[in-house]
Amino acid sequence: MDRDDFIIFVYCVVYEQYQALTEHNKLRQRGFSPILSDEEVITIEICGEYFGFHEDKAIFRYFRKHYQAWFPALRDRTTFVRQAANLWIVKMLIQQRLAAISGQTHDSCQITDTLPLPVCVYTRSQRDKCFKPEADYGYCAAKDMHYYGFKLGIRIARTGMITVFPLLPARPHDIQLLEDLLDGFSGLILADKGFIDAYRQQVWSRKGVQIMTPSRKNMAANDIPTEFRPFFRRWRKKIETVISQLTERFAIERTRARDLWHYQSRIARKILAHTVCVFINLQLGRPPLALEGLVSL
């Protein structure tokens, strides 16, 4: 499909989910409704992210220049940015609803990992005043990188759709964050070596969650059955693909904001943009993670 068709498709998806969310719970209890509808704002954000515009100013300029006729109420950038930031919870709810109605939330086998989110250059962290005291120092073993910021927890279904994405503190080890990553889940979880902990795995097993990880070289036995290892590698590859898409296509590691409110909103729209693209692929019968050829740019 071309860009016009994509924008229409995204708007229809957002409109349907927004109406379902607000059918019995009005979003605004008093005051005037905004001139630019919430559905239009979220649609502009999702499409802007997919088209490669990752800053509010760039998204606003692109749609103001090329799609003013489609969004005649898109006039003031400050109003657009403020309205978009205020909708961060709505974007999270739409993402959760899309994962639920597509059946991905209840997938009995899911994959989890974490992604470092630096908020500034490491050498500037001492004098940086943003996100204090929320941000902290962390270490990413996969990239051998010390950084200052947050950690994004990710859990995906076997299709590649994101089902859970908590914003986590950077300092704790991954194994200490299982409560946030596995809350409300029961089934099989595939994780990397950072989640190896025999005691915690037994605790979660009693809760109905089996955590399967590859063994380290110095470990005597491998808990993964031989016949299951090809599936494990293939499904683990999917979360690496998802993280790569979030990093490269949606530039999630370069999210810039001066406060947690705007930061959470921009993280939420990137995750929602990824989820909407996977959802559209599922509707069209395409490979779920084939984001590259979804739109003829």
C-alpha positions as CSV (number, residue, x, y, z in Angstrom):
1,M,0.0,0.0,0.0
2,D,1.1,3.6,-0.4
3,R,1.4,6.2,2.3
4,D,-2.2,7.5,1.8
5,D,-3.7,4.0,2.2
6,F,-1.5,3.4,5.2
7,I,-2.6,6.6,7.0
8,I,-6.3,5.7,6.3
9,F,-5.7,2.1,7.6
10,V,-4.0,3.3,10.8
11,Y,-6.7,5.9,11.4
12,C,-9.4,3.2,11.1
13,V,-7.5,1.0,13.6
14,V,-7.0,3.8,16.1
15,Y,-10.5,5.1,15.7
16,E,-12.1,1.7,16.4
17,Q,-9.9,1.0,19.5
18,Y,-10.3,4.6,20.8
19,Q,-14.1,4.4,20.5
20,A,-14.2,1.0,22.3
21,L,-12.1,2.5,25.2
22,T,-14.1,5.6,25.6
23,E,-17.6,4.1,25.0
24,H,-18.5,4.0,28.7
25,N,-15.7,6.1,30.1
26,K,-15.5,9.7,28.8
27,L,-11.8,10.8,28.5
28,R,-12.5,14.4,29.4
29,Q,-15.0,15.2,32.1
30,R,-15.1,18.9,31.6
31,G,-14.0,21.6,29.2
32,F,-14.1,21.8,25.4
33,S,-13.0,19.0,23.2
34,P,-9.8,19.7,21.3
35,I,-10.1,20.9,17.7
36,L,-7.8,18.1,16.5
37,S,-9.3,14.8,17.6
38,D,-7.4,12.4,19.8
39,E,-7.7,9.7,17.0
40,E,-6.1,12.1,14.5
41,V,-3.2,13.0,16.9
42,I,-2.4,9.3,17.6
43,T,-2.6,8.5,13.9
44,I,-0.2,11.3,13.0
45,E,2.2,10.1,15.7
46,I,2.1,6.4,14.5
47,C,2.5,7.2,10.9
48,G,5.2,9.8,11.6
49,E,7.2,7.3,13.5
50,Y,6.9,4.7,10.7
51,F,7.9,7.3,8.1
52,G,11.1,7.9,10.0
53,F,10.3,11.1,11.9
54,H,11.1,10.6,15.6
55,E,10.8,14.2,17.0
56,D,7.5,16.0,17.6
57,K,8.7,19.0,15.5
58,A,9.6,16.8,12.5
59,I,6.3,14.9,12.6
60,F,4.3,18.1,12.8
61,R,6.1,19.7,10.0
62,Y,5.7,16.7,7.7
63,F,2.0,16.4,8.2
64,R,1.4,20.1,8.1
65,K,3.2,20.3,4.8
66,H,1.9,17.2,3.0
67,Y,-1.4,16.4,4.7
68,Q,-2.9,19.7,5.8
69,A,-6.0,19.0,3.8
70,W,-6.5,15.7,5.6
71,F,-6.0,17.3,9.1
72,P,-7.2,20.9,8.7
73,A,-7.1,21.4,12.5
74,L,-3.4,20.7,12.7
75,R,-2.3,24.3,13.2
76,D,-0.3,24.9,16.3
77,R,2.8,22.7,17.1
78,T,2.7,23.4,20.9
79,T,-0.9,22.4,21.1
80,F,-0.2,19.2,19.1
81,V,2.8,18.3,21.3
82,R,0.9,18.9,24.5
83,Q,-2.2,16.9,23.4
84,A,0.1,14.0,22.2
85,A,1.8,13.9,25.6
86,N,-1.4,13.9,27.5
87,L,-2.5,10.8,25.6
88,W,0.3,8.6,26.7
89,I,-1.9,6.4,28.8
90,V,-4.5,6.1,26.0
91,K,-1.7,5.0,23.6
92,M,-0.7,2.3,26.1
93,L,-4.3,1.1,26.4
94,I,-4.8,1.0,22.7
95,Q,-1.6,-1.1,22.4
96,Q,-2.8,-3.5,25.1
97,R,-6.2,-3.8,23.4
98,L,-4.6,-4.6,20.0
99,A,-2.5,-7.3,21.6
100,A,-5.6,-8.7,23.4
101,I,-8.1,-8.7,20.4
102,S,-5.5,-10.3,18.1
103,G,-5.0,-13.1,20.7
104,Q,-1.3,-12.4,21.4
105,T,-1.7,-11.4,25.0
106,H,-2.8,-15.0,25.8
107,D,-0.1,-16.8,23.9
108,S,1.0,-19.6,26.2
109,C,4.7,-19.2,25.0
110,Q,6.2,-15.8,25.1
111,I,9.8,-14.4,24.9
112,T,11.3,-11.7,27.1
113,D,14.3,-9.5,27.2
114,T,15.4,-6.0,28.2
115,L,16.7,-3.0,26.2
116,P,19.0,-0.2,27.6
117,L,17.6,3.3,27.1
118,P,20.3,6.0,27.7
119,V,18.9,9.4,28.2
120,C,22.2,11.3,27.8
121,V,25.8,10.7,27.1
122,Y,27.5,8.9,30.0
123,T,30.0,11.6,30.6
124,R,27.2,14.2,31.0
125,S,25.3,12.1,33.6
126,Q,26.8,13.9,36.6
127,R,25.6,17.3,35.6
128,D,22.4,16.3,33.7
129,K,19.3,17.5,35.6
130,C,16.7,15.6,33.6
131,F,14.8,12.6,35.1
132,K,16.3,12.9,38.5
133,P,15.8,10.9,40.6
134,E,14.1,8.4,38.2
135,A,17.1,7.7,35.9
136,D,20.0,5.7,37.2
137,Y,23.3,4.1,36.1
138,G,23.1,0.7,34.4
139,Y,25.2,-1.8,32.5
140,C,24.2,-3.8,29.4
141,A,26.3,-7.0,29.2
142,A,25.2,-7.8,25.6
143,K,26.7,-4.5,24.4
144,D,29.3,-4.2,27.2
145,M,28.0,-0.7,27.7
146,H,27.7,1.4,30.8
147,Y,25.0,4.0,30.5
148,Y,22.7,6.4,32.4
149,G,19.0,6.2,31.9
150,F,16.4,3.4,32.0
151,K,15.8,-0.1,30.9
152,L,12.8,-1.2,28.8
153,G,11.4,-4.6,29.5
154,I,9.9,-6.3,26.5
155,R,7.7,-9.4,26.3
156,I,6.5,-10.6,22.9
157,A,4.2,-13.4,21.6
158,R,5.5,-15.9,19.1
159,T,4.2,-13.7,16.2
160,G,6.5,-10.9,17.4
161,M,3.8,-8.6,18.7
162,I,4.8,-6.8,21.9
163,T,2.5,-7.8,24.8
164,V,4.2,-6.1,27.8
165,F,6.7,-3.2,27.8
166,P,7.4,-1.8,31.4
167,L,9.8,1.1,31.8
168,L,12.3,-0.2,34.4
169,P,15.2,1.2,36.5
170,A,18.5,0.7,34.9
171,R,20.6,-0.5,37.9
172,P,18.9,-3.8,39.0
173,H,19.9,-7.0,37.2
174,D,17.4,-8.4,34.8
175,I,16.6,-11.4,37.0
176,Q,15.4,-8.9,39.7
177,L,12.8,-7.4,37.4
178,L,10.8,-10.6,36.7
179,E,7.8,-9.3,38.7
180,D,7.3,-6.5,36.2
181,L,7.9,-8.6,33.1
182,L,5.8,-11.7,34.1
183,D,2.9,-10.0,36.0
184,G,-0.4,-11.8,35.1
185,F,1.2,-14.4,32.8
186,S,1.2,-18.2,33.0
187,G,2.9,-20.5,30.6
188,L,6.3,-20.8,29.1
189,I,8.8,-17.9,29.0
190,L,11.9,-18.0,26.8
191,A,14.7,-15.8,28.1
192,D,18.4,-15.3,27.7
193,K,21.3,-16.2,30.1
194,G,20.7,-13.0,32.1
195,F,17.6,-14.6,33.6
196,I,19.4,-17.7,34.9
197,D,18.5,-18.2,38.6
198,A,17.5,-21.6,39.8
199,Y,15.8,-20.3,43.0
200,R,13.7,-17.7,41.2
201,Q,12.8,-20.2,38.4
202,Q,11.5,-22.6,41.0
203,V,9.4,-19.8,42.6
204,W,7.9,-18.8,39.3
205,S,7.3,-22.5,38.4
206,R,5.0,-22.8,41.4
207,K,3.1,-19.7,40.1
208,G,2.5,-21.5,36.7
209,V,5.4,-19.9,34.8
210,Q,8.2,-22.0,33.4
211,I,11.3,-20.0,32.5
212,M,13.5,-21.6,30.0
213,T,17.0,-20.3,29.4
214,P,20.2,-21.6,27.6
215,S,22.9,-22.8,30.0
216,R,26.2,-21.1,30.5
217,K,29.4,-22.9,29.5
218,N,30.3,-23.7,33.0
219,M,27.0,-25.3,33.8
220,A,26.8,-29.1,33.9
221,A,23.5,-29.6,32.1
222,N,21.3,-27.9,29.6
223,D,17.7,-27.6,30.6
224,I,16.4,-27.3,27.1
225,P,15.4,-30.6,25.6
226,T,17.3,-31.5,22.4
227,E,14.2,-31.7,20.2
228,F,13.1,-28.2,21.4
229,R,16.4,-26.4,20.8
230,P,15.7,-25.4,17.1
231,F,12.3,-23.8,18.2
232,F,14.0,-22.0,21.1
233,R,16.6,-20.5,18.8
234,R,14.0,-19.5,16.2
235,W,11.7,-17.9,18.7
236,R,14.5,-16.1,20.6
237,K,15.6,-14.7,17.2
238,K,12.2,-13.0,17.0
239,I,12.8,-10.8,20.1
240,E,16.2,-9.8,18.7
241,T,14.4,-8.8,15.5
242,V,11.8,-6.8,17.4
243,I,14.5,-5.0,19.5
244,S,16.4,-4.3,16.2
245,Q,13.3,-2.7,14.7
246,L,12.6,-0.6,17.7
247,T,16.3,0.5,17.7
248,E,16.8,1.1,14.0
249,R,13.4,2.0,12.5
250,F,11.8,3.7,15.5
251,A,15.0,5.0,17.1
252,I,13.9,4.1,20.6
253,E,17.4,4.4,22.1
254,R,17.6,8.0,20.9
255,T,14.3,9.1,22.5
256,R,14.8,12.7,23.8
257,A,12.7,14.5,26.4
258,R,13.2,16.7,29.4
259,D,10.8,15.1,31.7
260,L,9.3,11.6,32.4
261,W,5.9,12.7,31.2
262,H,7.0,13.4,27.6
263,Y,9.5,10.6,27.7
264,Q,6.9,7.9,28.5
265,S,4.6,9.4,25.8
266,R,7.3,9.0,23.1
267,I,8.2,5.5,24.2
268,A,4.5,4.6,24.2
269,R,4.0,5.9,20.6
270,K,7.0,4.0,19.3
271,I,5.7,0.7,20.9
272,L,2.2,1.5,19.6
273,A,3.6,2.2,16.1
274,H,5.3,-1.2,16.1
275,T,2.2,-3.0,17.4
276,V,-0.1,-1.3,14.8
277,C,2.3,-2.4,12.0
278,V,2.3,-6.0,13.2
279,F,-1.5,-5.9,13.7
280,I,-1.9,-4.7,10.1
281,N,0.4,-7.4,8.8
282,L,-1.7,-10.0,10.6
283,Q,-4.9,-8.5,9.1
284,L,-3.4,-8.6,5.6
285,G,-1.9,-12.1,5.9
286,R,1.6,-10.9,5.7
287,P,4.6,-12.0,7.8
288,P,4.0,-10.2,11.1
289,L,7.4,-8.6,11.4
290,A,7.8,-7.6,7.7
291,L,7.7,-3.9,8.5
292,E,10.0,-2.9,5.7
293,G,7.7,-3.7,2.8
294,L,4.4,-2.7,4.4
295,V,4.3,0.7,2.8
296,S,5.8,1.7,-0.6
297,L,7.6,4.8,0.7
